[in-house]
């Protein structure tokens, strides 16, 4: 009886080690090459606009927005669209969001627009297929009515804003449920411009 228990225990330990090694190899060598990665977007501003982190008392001008951490990469969303904002219910500024989010604060002495430009998608898929997929890549300023915008053009206006002092914004970024396998392994980058 004891010999059977010892043998069973040894087999279970060996199986656990084998599964652990296989899982680690999968994550390191295979999954890393297929996940969709989004770089923290560069910030480009005019002189009358200051963009800074909400925890920065010195109000240091940001050069990049810091997206929330999504270690497993970006995947198509599963949530239903909000009737007003057109943002999926599963894309929020909280942990567990199916999209990415970046929070920032703006001081502006003029009216301005928040515009996404210079969108680059690096992948092995054909350029034509990637251009078609751009209509499934979305960004929005949180809580804006009809704020969800596909990144299917060279520049996309997310929001028009009034003069403001220490106004907090949240930029959301996600992939539509209709996104195909063409984006597998893609690296996405873009710039967020604050313009008059």
C-alpha positions as CSV (number, residue, x, y, z in Angstrom):
1,X,0.0,0.0,0.0
2,X,2.7,2.4,0.9
3,X,4.7,1.6,-2.2
4,X,1.7,2.5,-4.3
5,X,1.2,5.8,-2.5
6,X,4.9,6.7,-3.0
7,X,4.8,5.8,-6.7
8,X,1.6,7.8,-7.2
9,X,3.2,10.8,-5.4
10,X,6.3,10.6,-7.6
11,X,4.3,10.4,-10.8
12,X,2.2,13.4,-9.8
13,X,5.3,15.4,-8.9
14,X,6.9,14.5,-12.3
15,X,3.7,15.4,-14.1
16,X,3.6,18.8,-12.3
17,X,7.2,19.6,-13.2
18,X,6.6,18.5,-16.9
19,X,3.5,20.7,-17.2
20,X,5.3,23.6,-15.6
21,X,8.2,23.4,-18.0
22,X,5.9,23.1,-21.0
23,X,3.8,26.0,-19.9
24,X,6.9,28.2,-19.3
25,X,8.3,27.3,-22.7
26,X,4.9,28.1,-24.3
27,X,4.7,31.5,-22.7
28,X,8.3,32.4,-23.4
29,X,8.7,31.2,-27.0
30,X,5.3,30.9,-28.6
31,X,2.9,33.2,-26.9
32,X,5.3,36.1,-26.8
33,X,5.4,36.1,-30.6
34,X,1.6,36.1,-31.0
35,X,0.4,38.7,-28.4
36,X,-0.6,42.2,-29.5
37,X,1.5,44.8,-27.8
38,X,0.8,48.5,-27.6
39,X,3.6,51.0,-26.8
40,X,3.0,53.9,-24.4
41,X,2.0,56.7,-26.8
42,X,4.2,59.8,-27.2
43,X,2.7,63.1,-26.2
44,X,3.0,66.2,-28.5
45,X,1.8,69.5,-27.2
46,X,1.6,73.2,-28.1
47,X,3.0,75.9,-25.8
48,X,-0.3,76.8,-24.2
49,X,-1.1,73.2,-23.1
50,X,0.5,71.3,-20.2
51,X,0.0,67.6,-19.8
52,X,1.2,65.9,-16.6
53,X,0.6,63.0,-14.3
54,X,-2.1,63.4,-11.7
55,X,0.3,62.5,-8.9
56,X,3.0,65.0,-10.0
57,X,2.9,68.1,-7.8
58,X,5.6,69.6,-9.8
59,X,3.5,69.4,-13.0
60,X,6.3,68.0,-15.1
61,X,5.3,67.9,-18.8
62,X,4.8,64.3,-20.0
63,X,6.5,63.0,-23.0
64,X,4.6,59.7,-23.0
65,X,1.3,58.5,-21.6
66,X,1.7,55.5,-19.4
67,X,-0.8,52.8,-20.3
68,X,-2.1,50.3,-17.7
69,X,-0.1,47.0,-17.7
70,X,-1.5,44.2,-19.8
71,X,1.0,41.4,-19.5
72,X,-1.0,39.0,-21.7
73,X,-1.3,41.5,-24.5
74,X,-4.4,43.1,-26.0
75,X,-7.3,40.8,-27.0
76,X,-10.7,41.6,-28.7
77,X,-13.3,42.8,-26.2
78,X,-16.3,40.9,-25.1
79,X,-18.5,43.6,-23.5
80,X,-21.6,45.3,-25.0
81,X,-21.4,48.8,-26.3
82,X,-22.6,51.7,-24.0
83,X,-25.5,53.4,-25.8
84,X,-24.1,56.9,-25.2
85,X,-20.3,56.6,-25.4
86,X,-20.1,53.5,-27.7
87,X,-17.4,52.1,-25.4
88,X,-17.6,48.4,-24.5
89,X,-18.7,47.8,-20.9
90,X,-15.5,45.8,-20.3
91,X,-13.2,48.6,-21.2
92,X,-12.7,50.8,-18.1
93,X,-10.0,52.6,-16.1
94,X,-9.9,49.8,-13.5
95,X,-7.8,46.6,-13.1
96,X,-9.4,43.8,-15.2
97,X,-10.2,46.1,-18.1
98,X,-10.1,44.3,-21.5
99,X,-8.5,47.4,-23.0
100,X,-5.7,49.7,-22.0
101,X,-6.1,53.1,-20.2
102,X,-3.9,56.0,-19.4
103,X,-4.8,58.8,-16.9
104,X,-3.4,62.3,-17.3
105,X,-4.2,65.9,-16.3
106,X,-4.3,69.0,-18.6
107,X,-3.9,72.7,-17.9
108,X,-4.7,74.7,-21.1
109,X,-5.0,78.4,-21.6
110,X,-6.7,77.9,-25.0
111,X,-9.3,75.6,-26.6
112,X,-7.7,72.5,-27.9
113,X,-8.3,69.1,-29.5
114,X,-6.9,65.7,-28.5
115,X,-5.8,64.0,-31.8
116,X,-4.2,60.6,-32.5
117,X,-1.6,60.7,-35.2
118,X,1.3,58.7,-36.7
119,X,-0.3,55.3,-36.1
120,X,2.1,52.5,-36.9
121,X,1.3,48.7,-36.8
122,X,4.2,46.4,-37.1
123,X,3.3,42.9,-38.1
124,X,4.1,40.1,-40.6
125,X,0.6,40.4,-42.2
126,X,0.1,42.1,-45.6
127,X,-0.2,45.9,-45.5
128,X,-3.7,45.7,-47.2
129,X,-5.0,43.4,-44.5
130,X,-3.6,45.5,-41.7
131,X,-5.2,48.6,-43.2
132,X,-8.5,46.8,-43.1
133,X,-8.0,45.9,-39.5
134,X,-7.5,49.5,-38.5
135,X,-11.3,49.9,-38.3
136,X,-11.3,47.4,-35.5
137,X,-8.7,49.3,-33.4
138,X,-10.4,51.9,-31.1
139,X,-9.5,54.8,-28.8
140,X,-11.7,57.2,-26.8
141,X,-11.6,59.8,-24.1
142,X,-13.7,58.2,-21.3
143,X,-17.2,59.5,-20.7
144,X,-17.4,61.4,-24.1
145,X,-20.7,61.0,-25.9
146,X,-20.1,58.9,-29.1
147,X,-16.4,59.1,-28.0
148,X,-15.3,55.7,-29.4
149,X,-13.3,56.3,-32.6
150,X,-11.7,53.7,-34.9
151,X,-8.1,54.4,-35.9
152,X,-8.8,53.9,-39.6
153,X,-7.5,57.4,-40.7
154,X,-4.1,59.0,-40.5
155,X,-5.3,61.3,-37.8
156,X,-8.3,60.8,-35.5
157,X,-9.8,63.6,-33.4
158,X,-10.8,62.1,-30.0
159,X,-12.1,65.3,-28.3
160,X,-12.5,69.0,-28.5
161,X,-11.9,70.8,-25.2
162,X,-12.4,74.2,-23.6
163,X,-9.8,76.1,-21.5
164,X,-9.2,74.1,-18.4
165,X,-7.2,74.0,-15.2
166,X,-6.1,70.6,-13.7
167,X,-8.8,68.6,-15.7
168,X,-8.3,64.9,-15.5
169,X,-8.7,62.8,-18.6
170,X,-8.6,59.0,-19.3
171,X,-7.6,57.7,-22.7
172,X,-9.0,54.2,-23.4
173,X,-7.7,51.9,-26.1
174,X,-9.1,48.5,-27.2
175,X,-9.7,46.0,-30.0
176,X,-13.2,45.4,-31.4
177,X,-14.7,42.0,-31.1
178,X,-14.5,41.6,-34.9
179,X,-10.7,41.9,-34.9
180,X,-9.2,39.0,-37.0
181,X,-6.0,36.9,-36.7
182,X,-4.2,39.4,-38.9
183,X,-3.2,41.4,-35.9
184,X,-1.7,38.5,-34.1
185,X,1.8,39.4,-32.9
186,X,1.4,43.1,-33.9
187,X,3.2,46.0,-32.2
188,X,1.0,49.1,-32.3
189,X,2.4,52.7,-31.6
190,X,1.0,56.2,-32.1
191,X,1.2,59.8,-30.8
192,X,-1.3,61.8,-28.9
193,X,-1.3,65.4,-30.1
194,X,-2.8,68.4,-28.2
195,X,-3.5,71.0,-30.9
196,X,-5.5,74.2,-31.4
